[in-house]
Amino acid sequence: MEKKAHIALFIDSDNISHNAIEGIINELSKHGVVSIRQAYGNWSKDNLKNWEAKLLEFAIRPIQQFDYTKSKNATDILMTIDTIDLLHTKELDAFAFATSDSDFTPVAMRVAAEGIKVFGFGEKKTPKPFMAACSEFIFTEQLMHYTEESGEMKPKTNYKKTHKVLRADTWLVNLLRNAVEQTMDEDGWANLSDIGIYISNNSSFSPISFGFKKLSNLIKEIDLFDIKINDWSHKMEIRDKRFES
């Protein structure tokens, strides 16, 4: 029986919406068992009241941290300490940090340095250094939407970015084209699996942040590549449409 990966989830309750938690756990569950779930904050404050129901629903352990000073975020410090403790005392396959705070960049880098995968979840305002420190980063806005009836945030099916918007994203276009160039054969064709591995090893990219569950669907939508199914391996291969131009 295949061993399931074990994941530790650390939630910065002051910097993440309670409405994102269902989508976060759903995404992590695709990679393994979220065996450790801890949410940090000063639970005596009214601004975290909306979290109470989510803590019970998703079996998340609340970690109390009082605000000792106004100038320092004690929650960040405690999350960092607990992360390092678990890094050396538990056999974990991945860590996940739900926060939009760049203060977690060093701890994400420290975990990654041990060869352990780091998932990041945060709002689109999240500073790029933290996003880059993660093995994979997903915007929480892609895991939620407003319902017309109540105006409340609910878990969602990802909203896909349009063909025009995808092509206008210079970072994305360069990432995909570079991945193809680095993995292609002499005829310019690259195996989709090899492309995915190369991207995973060199960036925090996730197709979910662009509204697609699979990389293949995003590549089809952006329409910058020729696509074929290899006759022998029956796997998808792609080639930059500029290859023969």
PyMOL commands that set and color helices and strands:
alter all, ss='L'
color gray80, all
select helices_A, chain A and resi 18-29+46-48+51-57+74-89+102-113+128-133+140-143+163-168+170-183+192-202+207-210+215-222
alter helices_A, ss='H'
color red, helices_A
select strands_A, chain A and resi 6-12+33-41+61-64+94-98+117-122+136-139+144-146+153-155+190-191+225-229+236-240
alter strands_A, ss='S'
color yellow, strands_A
deselect
rebuild
show_as cartoon
